[in-house]
């Protein structure tokens, strides 16, 4: 599972060059200069933007500062979505750097969850890990870990420490040979243009007849409109890299092996999850 460490590193160190600008109606004591940052795709906005917050607070009146939040072209950015997911959903067709607007007032209660501390992010992250392991291993792996293992996993993500994170994460990506795979594939298909934010259901990596399912099989079962002829020429991407629906076994995608297909240069995911974005249409699905 972790035999291709170079590709694991490629995914881990994926970055999005980003320009943060303060919203024009925020009250400042002097002009606020933009702030540039390379955002890690696998992290969360509120986890990696302390420097952004401090930068803009220097020019603001303290009585005007409340909870920070971010938006892109009028769309509030959900902090509990990975940064790579946010970018691929909303801005994958735009020129870099990604331009994000920073707000300190008028928090959009109907659109965003509050995030008052990093403890909130940790709780969300661990809940996602536990949900995925319940599907893959009946929660056996995560439950056998000690509290210090959970903390090391989280601190590896928070501090952007590849070795620290993967020393624990590899256990969640393995299974006994006799099991011949995970029970179910933990995934979500995110959609940007519908009221339903994402789709998820139980899906086994291996068919009843013993053949390995492909990514195309999953999409046909879960989101048939995405692969129907009338959907047009949709191309799916993960981590901004093209993914072939029919040639890739979903079993291997799910294992989080993060192996590179030598012919197409495809990169798979970090945590046994993945996201996909159609290449050129307003229809947008994102698989995690």
Buried (B, 14 or more C-beta within 10 A) or exposed (E): BBEBEEBBBBBBEBEBEBBBBBBEEBEBEEEBEBBEBEBBBBBBBBBBBEEBBEBBBEBBEEEEBEEBBBBBEEBBBBBBBBBBBBBBBBBBEEEEBBBBBBBBBEBEEEEBEEBEEBEBBBEBBBEBBEBBBBBBBEBEBBEEBEEEBBBBBBBBBBEBBBEBBBBBBEBBBBBEEEEEBBBBBBBBBBBBEEEEEBBBEEBBBBEEEEEBBBBBBBBBEBBEEBBEEEBEEBBBBBBBBBBBBEEBBBBBBBBBBBBBBEEEEBBBBBBBBBBBBBEEEEBBBBBB
